[in-house]
Amino acid sequence: MDSGWSRAAQQQTAPAQAPAESDTAPRIRPPQAGYRFPDGHAWIYSVEWRIFPAGMATLRTDAAGAERRVTASVDSVGAAALLYRVRDRFESFFDPATFCSHHIAKHTEEGSRRLETSIRFDSARQKAVLEEQNLRSGQSKRTEHEIPGCVTDVLSALYYLRTLPLEPGAVFMFPLNDGSRTVEVTARVEAREEIRTAAGTFSTVRVRPEAPEGTVRSHGQIWIWYSDDEQRIPVQMRARLFFGTLTFRLERVESKPVS
């Protein structure tokens, strides 16, 4: 369906053009004045493992008082659910003026794993405080790790990237924390590309986030295709893992009342 991507990904080159804006000092840029969050819109994705239907996923953002809240879910379906059950729920809160993450909560059910995880980002103390409970064994742990004054988390980072000037050839670096050591993510804007999904055909810009360690690296090679317009919808996401490739493709966009 997107063989052009596979050829371009192997070449790892961007089309010749004027130098794109880049920012190789690791930092989080606040959104530009007048930036509008996609509040009240839920993005629904089908999930494929290799070429087989594997699940459904959703993403949504809303105002939550002075914060922004991102919610996400991933559920395995059909034969994939019989082989490996997945039922994950995520909720992230961040400052919409700075994009600094405040808190992320995760409920993870993957195979035999059952975890309840909370990570709070205390910018005053410059600490990430992780509290995690194993729902099967009852064991729990609490750890603290140093952070810079402002970090993203694994969920808000997906929204942060869409605020950047995504021109092919651009490179951006920003700090991300998932409860352990803070890592510097390098996001490379690789190329423009047309992507076909059940929700329609989109002109997109392909972004590849990388990190030397941590959650981003553990998820293998990752690509995100954002619509090449002011909406910057993540139309497609792909992760190459040791057990095969997972692809998230946009199925539809649901508009819901903004609470």
HELIX and SHEET records of a PDB file:
HELIX    1   1 SER A    3  GLN A   11  1                                   9    
HELIX    2   2 GLY A   78  LEU A   83  1                                   6    
HELIX    3   3 SER A  156  LEU A  161  1                                   6    
HELIX    4   4 GLY A  214  SER A  218  1                                   5    
SHEET    1   A14 SER A 140  GLU A 146  0                                        
SHEET    2   A14 LYS A 127  ASN A 134 -1                                        
SHEET    3   A14 ARG A 113  ASP A 122 -1                                        
SHEET    4   A14 SER A 101  GLU A 110 -1                                        
SHEET    5   A14 ARG A  87  PHE A  94 -1                                        
SHEET    6   A14 GLU A  67  SER A  76 -1                                        
SHEET    7   A14 PHE A  52  ALA A  64 -1                                        
SHEET    8   A14 HIS A  41  TRP A  49 -1                                        
SHEET    9   A14 GLY A 244  SER A 255 -1                                        
SHEET   10   A14 PRO A 234  LEU A 241 -1                                        
SHEET   11   A14 GLN A 221  SER A 227 -1                                        
SHEET   12   A14 GLY A 200  GLU A 210 -1                                        
SHEET   13   A14 VAL A 183  THR A 197 -1                                        
SHEET   14   A14 VAL A 171  LEU A 176 -1                                        
END                                                                             
